[in-house]
Amino acid sequence: MLDPIDSEDDLFEHFNFVVDKGQQLLRIDKYLLLKISNASRSKIQVGIEAGSVKVNNLLIKSNYRVKPFDQISVSFSHPPRDTEVYPENLPVDILFEDNDLIIVNKEPGMVVHPAHGNWSGTLVNGLLYHCQQLPGNKSIRPGLVHRIDKDTSGILVVAKTEFALTYLAKQFFDHSIERTYFAICWGVPKVPKGTLRGKITRNPKDRKVMTIIPEDAEEGKLAISHYELVESFGFCSLLKFNLETGRTHQIRAHALSMGHPLISDSSYGGDKIRFMSTMANFKTFVENMFKLCPRQALHAYSLGFEHPSTKQMIHFNKDFPKDMSELLTKLRAIHG
């Protein structure tokens, strides 16, 4: 079962535009068709009629003509675009495939499924080109039983049949899936091995990130991560995480909660120096470290589950991508 971020904000798409000073008079529906990627004119017109579009804080009709410096605000209760997912010929690293499922190694930077701001170029678009049919083709998440963040690399399983989708989803729901991640974090945990527990919920100060709150809190969902120190480099370390639950941003939020955010994780404070070192030219080394791995240093290394047809436990793993591998090489070299 997918575990999307729960919030009323996810039910709406918000846009704000200020019309350019050189804009010629143009119907509002045509203007928004140009400004909103992959928009459908009919859906835009329905949104206007429903009062979801305001110009200069006033409701308007579809035949309103925008003029220079108009301030347009849009809040659609459903995406104003065609939400059908279309096949695209994109490179997809398939590690294994049979009649039931596909095991994919997702490259960092690739979005898993279409969503606000990314309606094409996603892993799902590429899989539909490869596979033609996936269960739930009419949804924006066909075949998906889990996901990983855009800038996280590693292994994903995708179902090819409705039965496989249901069978795999139940294992995720029951937390019987075996998942191992590796992360390069700031600092070195004082306790080299342990379990992180707590409720996870949206950060009230920044709704795009998650925060860990006490386990007895009323809101949020329980998140459990088991961690182990693999290598220490003094000011940072390589940690292994085994997930018992699979919440949104779980490892990134848990790592921050114990004071060791992931290297280069700009959303959770990992894009700044968090622990100092006595090494010469340390600041320059860190700047180069960020350039070498400009995304959160997190890799979904392995996945184990019961196969839908054979009922045998199967495991897959994928070594670190180039950016994390090269970063580890440099850290080992300077640490000696």
N, C-alpha and C positions, 0 to 999 in steps of 0.2 A: 504494500500500500504506500502510495506516495505521501510524503509528509510536507506539504507546502506551508509557507509562512501563513499563519492565520491572522487576518486583519481585514477590516472593512475597506481599507485603502486598496486591497488587491481586487476588489470588485469594480473599481472605477479606473478609468484612464483619464489623466488630467493633462491638458495642454494649455499653454499661454503664448500668445503671439502679439507683437506690436507691428503693425503694418508699416512697411518701408515708405519713406517719404516720396519715392518715385513711383509708387504703385498706382496703376490706372484703375478706374472703377471696374469692379469685378464682383459678380454674385458671390455671396458668402459660401454657398455650397461648393462652387467651383474653386474658390480660394482654398478652402480646407482640404479639398481633394488633392491640391498641389502640395500642401504643407504636411499632411499626415500620410506616412508611408503605407502603401498598399490599401488605401482607404476605398470604400465603396460609396459611390455618390448617394445611392438609395438609403444606406444606413446613416450617412451624414444628415440627409434630409429628415429622416425619422427622429434623429437626435435633436435637430433644431426644433421640430414640431413639439417634442417632449420638453422643451425648455432647458436643454443641456448646453446650449450655446448662448453666450452673452457678448455683446459689443458695448464697450464703455459702460459695463455693468447693467445693461438693459437687454431684455429679451428681444429677439428679432425674428423675422421670417426668412424662408429660404431665398426669397428674391431680394433681400437686402444687399446693397452693393458696398463693399468695403472701400474705404478711402484712406489716404495716408494718415499714419499715426493712430488709427483705430486700435484700441486695446481689446483683444479677443480672448475670452476664457472658455474652455471646453471641459466638460466633465461627463463622459459617456458611461452609462452603467454597463455597457458591453462594448467590446472593441468595435470601432466604426469601420472595420475592414473585413474582408473575406478571411475567416479564420481557418479555412481548410488548409492543410499542410501539403505542399507540393514537392514532388521529387526533384532533387538537384544533384547534378553530377559532381560530388564533392569527395575528396580523399578521406576514406574511413579505414582505420587500421583494425582489421578483423583478425582476432587471434584464433577463434574457433567458431564453427557453425555446423549445426545439424538441422533436422526437421523441426526441432522445438525451439531453439534459441540461438542467439548470436552473442559471442563475447567480444567486446570492443575495448581497445585501448584508446581512451580519449586524450587527445593532445591538449595541453594548456592553451587557453584562449578560445576554445570552441564551446559555444553554448550548447547545452544538451537538447533543449526543445524550444520551440517558438514561444515568445512572451513579449511583453511590452519592450519596445526598442530593438528586438531581434526577431523579426518575422521571417527571416530567411537565413541561409548559411549555417543552419544548426545541424547537429549530429542526426537528428530525426529526419531532416530533409535529405541528407546523404543516405541514410538507411533505407528510406522509401525508394530512392533511385535504385539501390542495390537489390531490394527485396520486393518491390511493387506493393505487396500486401503485408500489413502488420495489423494485429488485433487492435480495434479502436481507431481505424483509419480516419474517422470523421472528427476525432479529437485532436488537440494539439500535442498529445503525449502518446501516440500509438506505440504499443509494445513496451512502454516503460513501466518498470516496477520500482525503480529508484533513480536517483540522479546525483551528480556531483557538480560543484560550482564551476562556473566558466573557467576560472584560472587555476582549478585543481586538475591535476593529470591523473590518469590511471584507468582501472578496469571497471566496466559496466556490463551488466547482463541485460539483454533485450529479448523479450518473448516474441515468438513467431506465430503462435496460435493462442486462441482464447483460453484453452485449457492450461497451457504453459504459463500464461499471464496470471491466471488465478492461482495455480499451484505455487509459483514463485512468490506472488504477493503474500500468500499465507505465511510463507517462511519468513519474510521480512516482518510481517505483523507479529509473528510469534518470537521474533528475535533469535531465530535458529540459524540465520545466515552467519557465516564466519567472514569477518572483514578485517583486514589489516591495512593500516595507513602508516606512512613514514612522514615525519615533519622535521624541518630544521627550525629550532626555536631559539629565541633569545635566552641567555642564561642557562644554568644547569640546575634542575630540581634538587633540593636538599634531600628529598626522599626519592631514591632512584626507581622505585616501582610502587604503583598504587592505583587506586580507583577514584575517579572523579564523578561525583553524583550531584544532582541538583535539578531544579526545574529550569527550563529554558524558555525565554519569551522575548518579544521585541523590546529593544532598549527604548524607554520612553523619551529619551533625548535625541535619538536618531533611529527612526523606524526602519532603516535599511539594514541595521545590524541587530544581532541577538545578544542577550545577556543572561548570565546564570544567576538565579535567585534561590533562596533556601528551598529545600525539598518539601517542606510543609506549607509552602505558599499556595494560595488558592488558585492563582492563575498559572499558566505555563504548562509544559509537558515534561515529564521526567526524562532526563538525559543521563546516560551512564557510559563512561569511557574508561577503559583500562590502559594505563600508559606504562612504558618501561624505558629507562635511559639506555641507549645503545652505544653512543660515543659522546665524549665530552671534549669541547674545544675551548674551554675556559669561559669565554664570553657568550658562547652559544653551544647548542648541543643537538644531536640527532636523537629523536624520540620515536618509539613505535607505539601506535595506538591500535587497540582492538575495540571495536564498537559493539556494545550490547544493544544500544538503540541507535537509530539513524535520523537524528533531527537536523533541521536546517542549520548550517554553520556550526555543528556540534563541536568538532575538534577545535575550530578557530576560537569559539567562545570559551571552551573549557581551558584551552591553553592560556588565554588571557586571564581567566579567573584564578589561575595559580601563579600568575605573574611572569609567564613565559610566552608572550605572543609569538606567532610565527614570523620568521624573517620575511620582510617585504610585504606583509599583510597590511595594506594601507587602511583598511576598514577597522582593524583592531589594534592599531598603534604600532605595528611591527615594521613600519617604514622609517623609523627613527632609531637612533642609538638608545638601547634600553639597558645595556650592561657595558661597562668600560673594560679596557684592556691596557696593559703597560707596553704592548708592542709598539714599535716605531711606526709612524705614519698610519695610526689606527683609523683615523677618520677617512683617509683616502682609501684604505682597504675596504671599509664598510661601504663607501660610495661605489666602489667597483663591484662589491658583493651584490648591491641592489641592482646594478646594471646587468650583471651576469644572470641573476634570477629576479626579474622585475615583477614577479607575481608571488602570491603566498607560496612558500616552500612546502607544499603538501602534495603527496602522491598516494593514490589508492593502489596499494601494492598487490593485494590478493583478495580473492573472493572464493568462498566455498559454500556449496549448497547441494541439496538433494535433487538429482535430475528428474524432471517431470515424467519421463517415460521409463527409464531404467531403474529409478528409485535408488541409484547408487550415489554416494557422496562424491562430488567432483570438485577439484580445486584448480584455480588458474592464478598465475602471478605475472607481473610485468616489472622489469627493472626500472630504475629511475630514468626519467627523460634527460636529455642533454644538459639542460640548465641546472637541475639539481645535482646531477652527477659531477659536472665541472665545479660547482660550488663546493661540494664535499671534497673533491681533490685538492682544491686550494686551501680549505680549512685544515685538512690533514697535513698539508705541506708546512703551513705556518705554525701548527701546533707541535709538530715534530713527533 
